[in-house]
Amino acid sequence: MKKSKKALFGALAVAAAVGFVSCYTGSEYEEPSSNHSQENSSGENGAADSVPFKNITMKKIESGSFKFGDDTKTVGAFYMAATETTQKLYKEIMGSHECSAEDDNLPVDKVRFYEALVFCNELSKKEGLEPVYKKGGEPDASKWGDVPTSNDADWNAITEDSDANGFRLPHKDEWVFAALGTNASQDSGDYGNYYSGCIGSDSLSEYAWAGESSAQIHEVAQKKPNSNGLYDMSGNAWELCWDTAGDGKRVRIGGDSKDCIPLSEAWDYPNDGGWGQVGFRVVCAAPAN
């Protein structure tokens, strides 16, 4: 698989707190189990904030500001899926899909950017939420036509409705903000050796599938989560973001089990890609208090 590397991120610092919400998909899907304990936003065992959905675990990331290079950015509160989108959930929404390896609890991969947008809108419809993405002003993805297998100007022009409350791909700032965890505001801002859950490679294997001679996908939620309760943000499968990489391609981030990259980096991905070890996780809006 050909990779074109784009180092997109400078120094970052972040403060975030975490809760959870389970989002109803209207299916028999159940979140993969984990042997690792969860913590609430105060870092103590106990019940966390929730909204009345079920079947896909979402972690609440509270709003906060963080350092991004020479700039300070602010991210609003949102919910992020605790795991990468699994093959079981993806196929329940989208139908059949060929992956690098087949198992319900493996992350879906070989996903085109266009397919991820359709998935988000279809999952939103199933939840009774307002779809985020619009093609030619149309939010109903069933009316968009067949997903193209080559770069397509009309599909590249799909827009994001920032007022919609449905599922979507994370923005890169949101993704890094969540990956750095709850204590990143105390760090120096040099994230060249930062991974989600740890600094440096000594304990990386506790949090990430990394260092393998060839990239493979593994069942989600088998390693430790980071302090925001998010699994596999580093390693396992690359994760797509909404943002462009500056050349019309999209951001992919986190790395896979061979190329597990630090949080200071991101690589690019063509809109019509369908590469192995490239998947995604969803986010959705946090309801107003």
N, C-alpha and C positions, 0 to 999 in steps of 0.2 A: 504494500500500500504506500503510495507516494505521499509524503508529508511535506508541506511548505510551511516553515516555521515563521511565526510573526510574534516577536516579543512586544506585547501591547501594554503591559502593566508596569508602572513604577512603584514607588514605595506606598504602602497602604497601612492605615491603622484604623481600628474599628471597635465600637462598643455595641453589643447586641444582647438581647435577652430572648428566652425561648419558652414557648408553650407548645401545645399540639392541637390539631384538629383532624378528624377523620372525615373525608369527603365521600359522599355516597355516589356510587357509580351505577346503581340500579342493576347490578349483576351479582353473580355468586363469588366474585373475586374477594379473597381475603389477603390481608397484608402478610408478607412472609414473616415468620417468627424469628426472633433474635434471642441469643443467650445473654445479651448485654442489658444491664439495668438502665432505666431512663431517669432523668432529673428534670425538675421544673425550672422556671425562670430564675429562681433564687439559688439554684444549685443544690437544693435539698430534695430528698425523696418526698413525693407527694403528688396530689392531683395538679394538673396543669390547666391553663386556660383552654377552652374548647368552644366550638360551635356545632350545631346539630347536624353533622354529616357522618358518614361511616365508610369503612372499607378501604380507603387509601389514607395512610397516615401523613398528615401535614404538620410541620413544625412552625410555630409563629416566630418570626424574626421581628423584633421591635425596631422602630425607627431609630436612627442615629447618624452621626457624622463621622467621617473617617478621612484620613490623609490619602491622597492619590497623587503621587509625584509631588509637585509644588502646590497642588490645589487641595482644598478641603471640600468634600462632597457630602451631601446629605441624602440618605436613602429612607423612604417612607416605610412604614410597617407593611409586612406581607407574610403570606404563608408559603412555605417551600416543602415539597415532597421529601419525606425522610429518606427515600431511596430513589435510585434511578427507575424509570418506568420499566416495569417487568414485561416479559413476553406475554404472560397471561392477560394482563390488563390491556396491553396494546392490541392483541388479537381479538379480544372481546369487543373492542371499539372499532377496529379497522378491518377485521377479517384475517385471512391467512397472510403470513409474512415470513420470508426466508431469513434466518439469522445465521451467524457463524457457527453456533451450537444451539441445540434446541432443548429447552427446559422451561417450565412455567416461571420459575423464580430467577432465571437469568435475566439480566438487563436486555431489552430489545436493542439490536444494533442493525447495521446496514440501513439506517433510516435516512432518507432524503430530508433536507430542511423543509421542503414543501409538505411532505407527509406529516412531519411534526406539527405543522400549523393546522392541518386538517384534523389530526388527532385531538389537539387542544379544543377546537371548536365543537367537535362531536362529543367529547367528554363534557364540555360545558352544557350542551343541549341535554344530555342524559341527566345532568345534575339539576336542570332547571335554572341554570345561570345564563347570563348574557354572554354570547360569544365575543371574543376579543378581536379576532382577525376578520378583515373585510377585503374581498376581492371585487374591485369595481363597485364598491359601496355595498356589496351583498355579504351579510354575515353567515348565511346558510351554506356551509361547505359542500353540501350535497348538490348544490347548484353551480359549483365552480368548474365542473367537468373533470375529466381524468387528470390525475396527477402526472405532470410531464416527467419524462425520463431524461430530458436534456434541459439546459438552461433556457428559461422562458421569461420574456420581458413582462408579460401580464402577471405571472405569478411573482416575479421579483417586485412588482408594484403593490403587492398586498400590504395593507396598512394595519396598524394596531390602534384600537380604540382604548385610550387610557382611562376612560370612564366606565368601561365594562368590568363586571366582577367575575368573569369566567376564568378558565385556565389558560395559561400562556407559557411561553419560554421565558426564563429569567433574563433580565438585562445583565451584562457582564459585571456592572458595579454591584448589583444585588447578589450575584453568585459569589463574588470574591468576599463581599461583606459577610455573607453567611458562612463561607468556608473558613474564614479566619477565626471564627468563634467569638466567645463572649469576652475574652480578656485581651484582644489584640490592641486595644487602645494603650496598653501599657508597654507595647513593644517599640523598638527603635525606628521602625519604618523601613528597614532593609529586609525584604521578604524573599531574597534569592535562595534561601534554604528553608523556607516555610512550606509545610504541607498541611492539609486539613487535619487537625488533631495533634500535630507535633511539629517541632523544630528540628531540622537535621534528619539524617537517615537512621540513627541508632534505633529509634522506636517506630520507624515508618511501617514496618511489617505488622504492627499491632492495629494500624488504622487503614492500611491500603494494600491492595494487591499490586505489587511493584517488584521490579528487578527480575522479571522472568525473561528467558532467552527469546521467546516469541510471545506476542500478545495473545492473551486468552481472556474470555469473559468468565466470571465466576458468579455464583449466587449472591444476590444482594443481601446486605445486613449480616454478613458473617464476620466482619471485623468490628472493631470498636467505633462508635460514633464520635464525632467531634463534640465540643461543648454545647453546640446548638442542637444536638440530637440528630445530626445528619450523617448518613452512612455513605462511604465510597465516593466522597467528593474528590479525593485524590485517588488515581488509579482505577482499575477495573475497566470502565468504558469512558471514552471521551464524552463530554456533555455539550450539547449545542446551546448557544445563547442567541437572542434576537439580534444583537448588534452586528453591524458589518465590520469587516476587518480592514477596511480602507481601500480594497480593490474589488468591491462587489461581492466578495465572498463573506461568509459568516464566521463568527468566533466559535471555536471549540476549545474546551478548557478542561483542566484536571488531569489529562493524560489517560493512558491505559496501563495494563499490567507490565508492559515492556518499557514504554516511555511515560513514566509517571513524572510529570513536570511540576516544578514549584509554583506557588501561587503568584509569583511575580510575572509569569509567562502565560501566553495563550497562543494557539496556532490557528490557522485559517481552514476553511472547509467550503468547497463549492456548493452552491444551492442545489445542484442536481447530483450531489455525491450519493453514495449508497455504500459507503465503506464499512468494512468490518470494524468492530470495537468502537463505533461511534453511535451513541444513543442520546438520551436527554432525560431531564426531570422537569416537572411542571411546578409553577408557582400560581398563586391566585391572590386577589386583593384581600387585605384584612378588613373586616367590617368596621365601620366607624363606631366608636363607643357611644 
